[in-house]
Amino acid sequence: MNFRLITQTMGYILWVEAGFLLLPALTACVCGEVYWRQFLLTAALCAAVGTGLRLIPVKKAQMHSRDGFVAVALSWVLLSLFGALPYVFTGAMTSYIDALFETVSGLTTTGSSTFTAVSHLPRSVLLWRSLTQWMGGMGVLVLFLALTPRMGEGAVFLMRAESPGPIKSKLVPKVGGTAKILYTIYVVLTACEIAALRIAGESWFSAINHSFTTMATGGFSIYDTSLAGASKAVMWIVTVFSFLAGMNFSLMFLAVRGKLKEVLRSEELRIYVGIVAAATLLLCINLRVQAGIPFGDSITDAAFQTVTIMTTTGFATVDFSLWPTFCRMALVMLMFTGACAGSTSGGIKISRVAILCKSLKRELKRLAHPHHVSVLKVDGQAVEERVVASAGAFIAAYLLVLLAGALVVSWDNYGFQESFAASLTCISNVGPGLGILGPMENFSILSPLSKLVLLLEMLMGRLELMPLLALLLRSTWRD
């Protein structure tokens, strides 16, 4: 274990966070708020601790797979601990646990909140909430790799540990180049959504904040009732950009380069489009027939909630916990699947579900034909058995953590619906739950123990379980 290199990497990451903290400090100055001091103080603390960690001499500048997992896991924990300080320093929150929950929810792009209301918050604090989601969407370490291309061969282990999805490949030979491409696409799409929302009538501040949280598939809003009351133009803009954020960014890169045939050959993309279309249609019909909602409103609401829940963005325009049972069940199933690998969304990911479905089909064939031999393929290429086994292990770990989290939350004596949905929405990084933890409510009523368990689930879900679970193994810490 290369502890010194891991520590140095964590120092760099704190520098990145310190740089982001300057933006809300500047916003406070421009808006005439007194909170710029608190943000500068937090930035100074991050920079000072980061510098101290950075000055630790490194004997071997070589990072291996285990080092990458540990560095990513510890970096995200450190980012969360420091990122919670502005909420406490500004007085927006009095409880550090609540502030930590809010920060982890932001960085992991979950969107669950312990604020009972947000419209009264200073603009600098609101911007910091949105920035935490935008930072965490593509990944803070991916940004670090884009800014520091000299990380060497160890960079690939950092990207693998932080980037979502079971199959990860570089877009160009160098990892730093891949990171730059991903962030360029991310920034361009964010800028396009800002312009679109501004044209649709949103204020600049609203457009910037909601674009940050849409492209990160996070769902934090500057309004108390999320996007309820937004115009249909705004709803469709958010729907479209949430859908794009749920796509594999590698496919967007190929599309920009004119390789549309390769994009259209993606099985995961075809499944993603198919699920969104089918779920939207079924929810629309169910809302029209059982709830009597006019067709124009039902298609808009169905498309918006299907996309924002499946991509784990988590915005809401209506309290869907009051929708017919079929609609709620469909949305819960979408929370499980998530969108595409290589996107900013959470959940299990379509690629894993597809791999396991193909594996199930192969096992059923073997029952009828014991000597049958076949190779699993995705997009015409063979999938290694290691990847198949990894997908199965991930889902097993996912379900165990989900049930354990639900069991702990049930200690607060809320209903089964609330306990299970709270655990599911946190490990899938969706945001809104059901019942009294629904899209128009918040998580402030939960006990400190439940909040700590749920924020741990958020981190596990964002880092896809393995980096944090690896920290629990004794062998991880052995030389």
N, C-alpha and C positions, 0 to 999 in steps of 0.2 A: 504494500500500500504506500503510495507516494503522498504522504500527508502534507509535505511542504508545498508541493505543486497544487494540491487541492485547496490548501489555505490561501495560496496566492491567487488562484482563480476566484475564490470567494471575495478577495479584496477587490479585484477588478469589477465584479458584479455590483459591489456596493458603490463603486465610482459611477457606474451606469445609473443606479438609483438616485445618487446625489444629483446627477445631471438632470434627470426628470423632475426632481423636486424644485428646480429653479423655475420651471414653467408656472406652477401655481403661485410661487413667490412673486413672479412678475405680474401675474394676473391680479394678485392682491394689491400690488402697487398701482396698476392701471385703474382698478375699480375703487381705489381709495380705502381699501380695507387695512386693518392694523395687523393682519395675520402673516404678513410677509416675513416678520421676524421668526415666527415659529417654523415656517417652512425652511428658511435659511439655516436655522439652528439644526433642524433635522438633517439637512443637506451637509452641514459642516460635520455633524456626528458621523454620517455615513462616509464622508470623505476621509475623516481622521482615522476611523477604524479600518477602512479600506486601505489606507496608506500603511497603517501598521501591519496589516496582514500581507500587503504587497512587499514590504521590506524584508520579510522572512526569506533568507537565502535558500535557493533551490539547488540541490546537488544533482538531481537527475531530471532534466526537462522532458521526460517521457511519460505520457499518460496511457494507461491501459483501460480496458473495458470497465473493470471494477472501480478504478479511480474516477472514471467519467460518471458512473451512477452515483457514487458517494458525493462527488463535487456538485452535481445537479441537485440532489436531494437536500444537502446542507445549504446550498446557495438559496434555494427557494424558502427554506425555513428562516434564514437570516434576512432575506428580503422582506418577509412577512413581519418579523419582529421589529425591524426598523420602520417599515412602511406604516405601521399602526401608530407611531408616535405623533404625527401631525393631528390626528383626530383627538388625542388626549391633550396635546399642547395648546390647540386652538379652543378647547373646551367644547368641541362638537360632541364628544362623548366623555363620560366620567369613568366608565369601566374600561380597563385595558383589555379585558377578555372580549368585550363587545367590539372594541376597536380592532383587535386582532382578527376576530371573525369577519369584520367588514373588509379588512385588508386582504385576507386569504380569499374571501369570496371574490374580491376584485382581481387579484393576480391570477387566480385559477379560472377566471371568466365564468364563475358560477352565477352571480347575480342575486343570491339570497342576501337579505339585509336585516340588520338589527335596528336600523333607524325607523322610528314610528312615522316620521315625516321627514322629507328632504327639501321641500320647497323653501323653507326658512333658512337653510344653510348658506353660508357665504359662498360666493362664486369660486373662490380659490379652493375650498374644500370639495365642492361639487366637481371641479376640474380634476382634482387629485383622485377622486373616486373613479372617474372615467379613465384617467391616465393609467391607473393600476390595471384596469382591464385591457387597455390597449398594449401595455407593456407585456402582460402575460399572454395575450392572444397568440402572437407568433413565437413568443418565448424570449426571455431576457438574455439567456445564454446564446441564442441564435443571433440576437443583436450584437452581443459581445464578439461573436465570431466574425460578424460582418465588419465590425470596427477594428478588430485585431486579427488580421489574416495570418499572422506569424505564429499561431498557436501550434502549428506542426501537425503531426499525424494524430495526436490526441484529440484534435478538434472533432473528428468523426465520432468519437465516443460520447462527447458532450452533446452533439446534435442527435445522436440515436437515443440518448437517455431522455432528452427533453421533447423531441418532436413526436407527435401523436401518430399511432398506426403501427401495424405489424410488419410492414415492408417499407424500408427506407432506402432511398437511393440518391446519389448526388446528381444534380442537374448538369454540372460541369466538373472537370477533374478535381479542382480544389474546393474544399469544404467552405472556405471563406467566400469564394465566388458564389457558391450555392446560397449561402446565407444572404449575400447582397442581393441576389436575384429575388429571393423570397420576400425580403423586406421592401424591395423596390415595388413589387406587385402589391404588397400590403399597403404601402404609403399611397400609391396611385389610386387604388380602389377607395381608400379612405377619403382622399381629396375629391374624387368623383362624387361620392355620396354627400360630402359636405356641400358641394355645389348644387346637387340635385335637391337636397332638403331646403337649401336657401331659396332656390327658385320656387319650391312648393309652398313657401310662405313662412318657414321656420326662421327664428332669429339666428344670427351668427353663432351665439353661444349655444343655443339648443342644437343647431346643426352640427357643430363641432363635437359636442359631448355625445350625442346620439350616434354619430358616425364612428367615433372611437369605440363605443360599446357594441355597435352592430358588427363591425368588421372583426372585432375580437370575439364575437358570439357570446357577449357577456350579459347584456340586458340591464345594466344600471341606467336609470333614467333620472332626469333632474326634476321630474314631476312626482307627486305623491301617489298618483294612480297609474304609473307607467305611461303608456301611450294612449290611455283611454281618452276619448274626445279628439284624437288627432284626425285630420282630414283623410279621405280615402287615398289621396295622392301620396301623402306621407306614409300611410300604411303599405301601399304597394311598393314605394321606394325601399322601405325597410325590408319588405318581403324579398325583393329582388337581390338586395345586397347581402341579406342573411343567407340566401340560397347560394350566392357566389362564395361567401365566406365558408360555407359548408363543403365546397368542392376542394379537391386536391389541388394545391397551388402549383404542383408540377404540371398538371394538365393545362393550367392557364398559361404557363411559360411556353408549353408546346403550341398552344393556340396562337400566342403572340408571334411565334416563329413561323406560323403558317402550316404547322403539321396537324391539320384538322382531322385527317384520317386516323392518326394515332390517338387523338383525343376521343374520337367516336368509337374506337375499338376498346375503350376502357369498360370492362364489365361493371366495375364499381359505380362509375358515372351513370351507366344505363339503369342499374338497379336503383340508384339514388333518385333519378328523375322519375322512374316508375313508381316508387313508393310515395314520393311527394304528390304526383298526379292522382294516384289511386286514393290516398288518404284524404286529399282535398275534396275529391268528388264525393267520397262516402260521408265525410263530415258535413259537407254542404247539403246533401240529400237528407241526412238525419236531422240537421237543424231546421231544414225547411219543413219536413214532415212532422216531426215530433215537437219542435219548439215553435213552429209557425213563423219563423223569421223570414222576411222577404228574400227572394233569390239574390238580389244584388248585395244585400248585407251578408247573407249566409256564405256566399262564395268568397267575399272579401275576408270575413272573419275566419273561415275555414282555411283559406290559403295562408293567411297571416299566422295563425296559431300552429298550423301544421309545420310550416317552414321554421318558425322561431323556436318551436319545441324540438323538432328533429335536429336542427343545427345547434341546439342547446343555447340559443341566444336568450330566450326566456322573457322577451317583451310580452306584454298583454294589453289588449284593447278592451277586453271584457273579462268578467270573472268566469273563466271556463270551468271552475269547480262546480258551477251551478248548471252546466250543460247536461244534456241527457247522458245516461250511463254509457252508452256506446261511444260517444265522443270522448268522455273521460278515459275510458279503457284504451281507446286508440291512441290518445296522447301519452298515456303511461307507457304503452308499447314503444312509441317513438322515442321516449326518454331513454329506453334501454339501448336501442340501436345506434342512436347518434347519426352523424353524417359520414363523410369520407375520411379516410386516412390522409394525413398530410394537409389537413385543413385546420382551422382554429376551433373546431367543435369538440365536444366531449363525447361521452357515451362509449359503448363497446366498439363502435365503428363497423360500417357495412362490410368492409373487407374481411374482418374476422368472422362475421356472421356468414358470409359467403363461403369462406374456407371451411368452416365447421359444417355447413350444410352439404358441401361437396364431400367432406370426410364421412358424414353420416350416410350419404348415398353410396359411397364406396363400401362402407361396412355392411350395408344391407345387401349389396351385390355379393359380398363374400359369404353371407349366410346361405344364399342360393347356390353360389358357385365358389366353394372353398379354395379352389386353386386360381381364382381370378386375380389378376395383377393389373393394377392401373396406377397412373401417376396423376396427382392433382395438378390442374393447370389454371392459371389466372392470366387472362389476356394472351392466351396461347403459349405461355411460358410455364415450365414446371415449377411447382412450389416445393421447396425443401421440406422434408419431414420434420426438421427442427422447427420450422415456422408453424406447421400444423400443430405440433405438440405445444408450442408456445402460445398459440391462440386458445387451445383448450385449457392450458394452465391459467391463462389470464382470466377467462370467463369463470373458472372455478374460484379463483381468488376474488374476483369481482363479486360473485354471489355471496361468498362467505363474509366479506367486509360489509356488503349491503345488509345482510341479515343481522350481523353483530351490531351495526350502527342503529338499525331499527329497534333492536332489543334494548339498547341503552336509552334511546329517546322515549321508548314506551314507559320507562321508569317515571317520567314526568306525568304519567297517567292521562295522556291524551289518547284519542281514538286510534284504532289500527290504521285507518286511512292516513291520518296525520303522521304517525310514526314511520310507517313504511315509505310514504311519499317523501318525507323529509330526508330520509337516508338515501333514497333513490335519486332525488333531485340534486343532492350534494355530491354523491360519488359520480354521477353522470355530468356534473357541472352545468345543470340546466337552470336552476334558480328558484322558480315558484313551485310550491307544493300544492297540496289539496286541503280542503276544509278550512280550518282556522289558520292554516299556514299557506293559504291560496295566493293567487297572483296579486290580489289587492290587499294582502296582509303582510306581515313581517315575522321574523324569527325572534323578536325581542322577548317573547313570553317564555322561551325555553330556559331551562336551568343552565348555570355555567358549565356543568359537566356535559350536558347535551351539546352545547355550543362548541366545546373543545373537541368532542368526538366528531361532530359534523365538519368542523374546519379541518380536522385530520383527514376525513373522508374526501374533502374537496382537494386537498393536496395530493392524496393518493390517486384520485380520479384524473387530475390534470397531468400528473407524471406517469399515468398508466400503471400504477400500483408498484411495479417492480423496484424502482429506485428506492422508495421508502421502505418497502418490505425487506429489501436487501440489507438495510441498516440493522434489522433485527437479528440477522444471522451472525453467530459468533465467528464463522469463517471469514466474513467480510473484513473483519478488523485484524485478521492475522496477516503477517508478512508472507 
